[in-house]
Amino acid sequence: MDLQTLWFAAVAVLWTGFLLLEGFDFGVAGLLPVIGRRPADRHLMLRTIGPLWDGNEVWLITATGAVFAAFPAWYATWLPALYLPFVVVLLGLIVRAVAFEWRHSHHDPRWDAAWTRVITGGSLVAASGVGAALATTTLGLPVDGDGIRVGGSLAGVGWTALLGGLAVVGFSMVHGAVFLALKTDGPVRLRARAFARRWSPVAGLPLLLWAGLVHLRGGTPVTAALWLLAAAAVPVTWAQVRADREARAFAGWAAVLLASAATVFGAAYPVVLPSTVDPAFDLTVAAASVSDYTLTVMTWVAAVGLPVVLVYQTWTYWVFRRRLTAEPEHEHAPGTAGAGAPA
């Protein structure tokens, strides 16, 4: 495998890791008004992601940084073409992070309710925006031979962006529900399980459609097998949820994303950004990449730093692995949130 292909695979892994880990964060936040019927329930839901959400966002920074460092032409074409949508995504992530911190700074029912709505809104905006951006970069943007967007500031934000947004939001909502069923006990666990049982058969359809369209454009027998695996994982997840096997359901739903993402990136390669204006303007791995020397240096740096990051994040998940229960008599006690944990 040449270095250009290796780094394309690395970018694919980083984006997939972000969607997999941040997906349940987005989902838990999106489910706050659905499952969190009491303040104690919402407090419990936020406790499940309190130690994890900011670490999960590192994957987004790393994925975007890898595109910038390894494929600057891809970065220079993709981000300006979707400048306004990316600004909306950043605003969603910013207000979400602020809301996590500010919510537990003052304990008042109206204060808590207001910042809870901000957490939900910011998370859903960010999830849909990231999905829209990834879908358009794999299904096509109106760019010319110089990598310049053709049309107005919202050119390219059409049905493909809508499909990507629905795909990531739909996946995240069920992902968050299964995560809550795995991490909590009591009424929240029961309601999360019921939500996953109702919506898991259909929430993955936009993601499967997105992956299927990319495969039809340039797929191989391998990506066809991966798509079938993703499709098969949906009823498997539903069956495991109905059997109250939360760990297996979480693994099954994760397989839906992993196989779908492998289908998308595998079928897209070697094109990193297809042009809807003319296929001759497609941006490929070879055309977007930096020199082999730069990729070599980056590979050595990643070989040293990446294992450290993975070990640290794995340790974090292990430390906070226990199932949580609501403790309403302590939910407003000073200092119970812990460092970095929303309350």
C-alpha positions in Angstrom: 0.0 0.0 0.0 1.5 3.4 -1.0 1.5 6.3 1.4 -1.3 8.2 -0.4 -3.6 5.2 0.0 -2.5 4.7 3.6 -3.4 8.3 4.5 -6.7 8.1 2.7 -7.5 5.1 4.8 -6.3 7.0 7.9 -8.7 9.8 7.1 -11.5 7.3 6.6 -10.8 5.7 9.9 -10.7 9.1 11.7 -14.0 10.2 10.3 -15.6 6.8 11.1 -14.2 7.0 14.7 -15.6 10.4 15.1 -19.1 9.3 14.0 -19.0 6.2 16.1 -17.9 7.8 19.3 -19.4 11.3 19.0 -22.5 9.7 17.6 -23.8 8.4 20.9 -23.0 11.9 22.4 -25.1 13.5 19.8 -27.8 10.9 20.3 -28.0 11.2 24.1 -28.3 15.0 23.7 -30.9 14.7 21.1 -33.0 12.4 23.3 -33.0 14.7 26.3 -36.5 16.0 25.5 -37.7 12.6 24.5 -36.5 10.3 27.3 -35.5 12.8 30.0 -39.0 13.5 31.4 -37.8 14.5 34.8 -34.9 16.7 35.9 -33.3 13.6 37.5 -33.6 11.7 34.3 -31.9 14.4 32.2 -29.2 14.7 34.9 -28.6 11.0 34.6 -28.4 11.1 30.8 -25.9 13.9 30.8 -23.8 12.0 33.4 -23.4 9.1 31.0 -21.5 11.3 28.5 -20.0 13.8 30.9 -16.5 12.3 31.0 -16.5 11.4 27.3 -17.9 14.0 25.0 -15.0 16.4 24.9 -12.5 13.5 24.3 -14.7 12.3 21.5 -14.6 15.6 19.7 -10.8 15.2 19.4 -11.5 12.8 16.5 -13.2 15.6 14.5 -10.1 17.9 15.0 -7.8 15.0 14.1 -9.8 14.0 11.0 -9.9 17.6 9.7 -6.2 18.1 10.5 -5.3 14.9 8.6 -7.2 16.1 5.5 -5.3 19.4 5.7 -1.9 17.9 6.3 -2.1 14.9 3.8 -4.5 16.3 1.2 -4.3 20.1 1.2 -6.0 20.4 -2.2 -8.9 18.4 -0.9 -9.1 20.6 2.2 -8.8 23.8 0.0 -11.7 22.7 -2.2 -14.0 21.1 0.2 -14.1 23.5 3.1 -14.5 26.7 1.1 -17.2 25.1 -1.0 -19.2 24.4 2.1 -18.1 27.4 4.1 -21.5 28.5 5.5 -22.6 25.0 6.5 -19.3 24.4 8.3 -19.7 27.7 10.2 -23.1 26.5 11.3 -21.5 23.2 12.5 -18.9 25.1 14.4 -21.5 27.3 16.1 -23.5 24.2 17.0 -20.4 22.6 18.6 -19.4 25.8 20.4 -22.9 26.5 22.0 -23.1 22.8 22.9 -19.8 22.9 24.7 -20.7 26.2 26.5 -24.1 24.7 27.5 -22.5 21.7 29.0 -20.3 23.9 31.3 -22.9 26.6 32.1 -25.8 24.3 32.8 -24.3 23.1 36.2 -23.0 26.6 37.2 -26.4 27.7 38.5 -29.2 25.4 39.7 -32.6 26.8 38.8 -35.3 24.9 36.9 -35.6 27.5 34.1 -31.8 27.8 33.8 -31.4 24.0 33.6 -34.2 23.7 31.0 -32.9 26.5 28.8 -29.4 25.1 28.6 -30.7 21.6 28.2 -32.5 22.8 25.0 -29.2 24.5 23.9 -27.4 21.2 24.3 -30.0 19.3 22.3 -30.2 22.0 19.5 -26.4 22.4 19.2 -25.9 18.6 19.0 -28.5 18.1 16.4 -27.2 21.0 14.3 -23.7 19.7 14.5 -24.6 16.1 13.7 -26.7 17.1 10.7 -24.0 19.5 9.4 -21.2 16.9 9.6 -23.4 14.4 7.8 -24.2 16.9 5.1 -20.6 17.8 4.6 -19.5 14.1 4.4 -22.3 13.2 2.1 -21.5 16.0 -0.4 -17.8 15.2 -0.4 -18.6 11.6 -1.4 -21.6 12.2 -3.6 -20.4 15.3 -5.3 -20.0 19.1 -5.2 -20.3 21.6 -8.1 -16.7 22.5 -8.5 -14.8 23.4 -11.6 -11.3 22.3 -12.9 -9.6 24.8 -10.5 -11.4 23.5 -7.5 -13.7 26.5 -7.2 -17.4 26.2 -6.3 -19.7 26.9 -9.1 -22.8 28.8 -8.0 -23.8 30.7 -4.9 -22.8 30.3 -1.2 -25.3 27.4 -0.8 -24.5 25.6 -4.1 -24.2 21.9 -3.4 -26.3 22.0 -0.3 -29.1 20.0 -1.9 -30.6 16.5 -1.6 -27.2 14.9 -0.9 -26.6 17.2 2.1 -30.1 16.4 3.3 -29.5 12.7 3.0 -26.2 12.9 4.9 -27.8 15.0 7.6 -30.6 12.5 8.1 -28.2 9.6 8.0 -26.0 10.9 10.8 -28.9 12.2 12.9 -30.9 8.9 12.5 -27.8 6.8 13.3 -27.0 9.0 16.3 -30.4 8.9 17.9 -30.6 5.1 18.0 -26.9 4.9 18.9 -27.6 7.2 21.8 -30.6 5.2 22.9 -28.7 1.9 22.9 -25.9 3.6 24.8 -28.3 4.8 27.4 -29.8 1.4 27.7 -26.3 0.0 28.2 -25.1 2.7 30.7 -28.2 3.4 32.9 -30.8 1.6 35.0 -34.3 2.4 35.9 -36.9 4.4 33.8 -34.3 5.9 31.5 -33.0 2.5 30.5 -36.6 1.3 29.8 -37.5 4.3 27.7 -34.2 4.2 25.8 -34.7 0.5 25.1 -38.3 1.2 23.8 -37.0 4.0 21.6 -34.3 1.8 20.1 -36.8 -1.0 19.6 -39.2 1.3 17.7 -36.7 3.2 15.6 -33.8 1.0 14.9 -35.5 -0.8 11.9 -35.8 2.5 10.0 -33.2 5.0 11.4 -30.4 3.3 9.5 -32.1 3.6 6.1 -30.7 7.0 5.1 -27.2 5.8 6.0 -27.7 2.6 3.9 -29.0 4.7 1.0 -26.0 7.0 1.1 -23.6 4.1 1.2 -25.6 2.3 -1.6 -25.5 5.4 -3.9 -21.7 5.8 -3.5 -21.3 2.0 -4.2 -23.4 2.2 -7.3 -21.2 5.0 -8.7 -17.8 3.3 -8.3 -18.1 0.3 -6.0 -16.5 -3.2 -6.2 -17.6 -6.6 -5.0 -15.9 -5.9 -1.7 -17.9 -2.8 -1.1 -21.0 -4.7 -2.2 -20.3 -7.3 0.5 -19.7 -4.5 3.1 -23.0 -2.9 2.2 -24.8 -6.2 2.6 -23.1 -6.6 6.0 -24.3 -3.1 7.1 -27.9 -3.9 6.0 -27.8 -7.3 7.8 -26.7 -5.6 11.0 -29.9 -3.5 11.2 -32.3 -6.4 11.9 -29.6 -8.1 14.1 -29.5 -4.9 16.2 -33.3 -4.8 16.4 -33.4 -8.5 17.5 -30.8 -7.9 20.2 -32.7 -4.8 21.5 -35.9 -6.9 21.7 -34.0 -9.6 23.6 -32.7 -6.9 26.1 -29.1 -7.6 25.2 -27.8 -4.1 25.3 -24.1 -4.8 24.7 -24.8 -6.9 21.7 -27.2 -4.3 20.3 -24.6 -1.6 20.8 -22.1 -3.7 18.9 -24.6 -4.5 16.1 -25.5 -0.8 15.7 -21.8 0.1 15.6 -21.4 -2.5 12.8 -24.0 -0.7 10.8 -21.9 2.4 10.8 -18.5 0.7 10.4 -19.7 -1.3 7.4 -21.5 1.6 5.8 -18.5 3.9 6.2 -16.2 1.3 4.8 -18.6 1.0 1.8 -18.6 4.8 1.3 -14.8 5.3 1.5 -14.0 2.1 -0.3 -16.3 2.9 -3.2 -15.2 6.5 -3.4 -11.4 5.7 -3.6 -9.4 7.1 -5.4 -11.7 10.1 -5.8 -11.8 12.3 -2.7 -14.2 14.9 -4.1 -16.3 14.2 -7.2 -17.5 17.1 -9.3 -21.1 17.3 -10.3 -20.1 19.8 -13.1 -17.9 17.4 -15.1 -16.3 14.1 -14.0 -13.1 15.4 -15.6 -12.9 17.8 -12.6 -13.0 15.1 -10.0 -10.3 15.5 -7.4 -8.3 12.3 -6.8 -6.0 11.1 -4.1 -2.9 11.6 -6.3 -3.9 15.1 -7.3 -4.7 16.2 -3.7 -1.8 14.7 -1.9 1.4 16.3 -0.6 4.8 14.9 -1.4 5.9 11.4 -0.4 8.5 12.9 1.9 5.9 14.8 3.8 3.7 11.7 4.1 6.6 9.7 5.3 7.3 12.2 8.1 3.6 12.3 9.0 3.5 8.5 9.1 6.3 8.3 11.6 4.8 11.0 13.8 1.4 9.2 13.7 3.0 5.8 14.5 4.4 7.3 17.7 1.5 9.5 18.8 -1.6 7.6 17.7 -1.1 4.5 20.0 -0.7 6.9 23.0 -4.0 8.6 22.2 -5.9 5.3 21.6 -4.6 3.8 24.9 -5.6 6.9 26.9 -9.1 7.0 25.4 -9.5 3.3 25.9 -8.5 3.7 29.6 -11.0 6.6 29.9 -13.9 4.3 28.7 -12.7 1.5 31.0 -12.7 3.8 34.1 -16.2 5.1 33.4 -17.7 1.8 32.3 -20.1 1.2 35.2 -23.9 1.5 34.9 -25.4 4.6 36.4 -28.6 5.2 38.2 -30.5 8.4 39.0 -29.9 9.9 42.4 -32.4 12.8 42.6 -31.5 13.6 46.3 -27.9 14.4 45.2 -28.5 15.8 41.8 -27.8 19.4 42.9 -25.2 18.7 45.5 -22.1 20.9 45.1 -19.2 19.2 43.4 -21.1 16.1 42.2 -20.6 16.8 38.6 -16.9 16.3 38.6 -14.3 17.9 36.4 -15.6 18.3 32.8 -18.9 16.5 33.6 -22.1 18.2 32.8 -24.7 18.2 35.5 
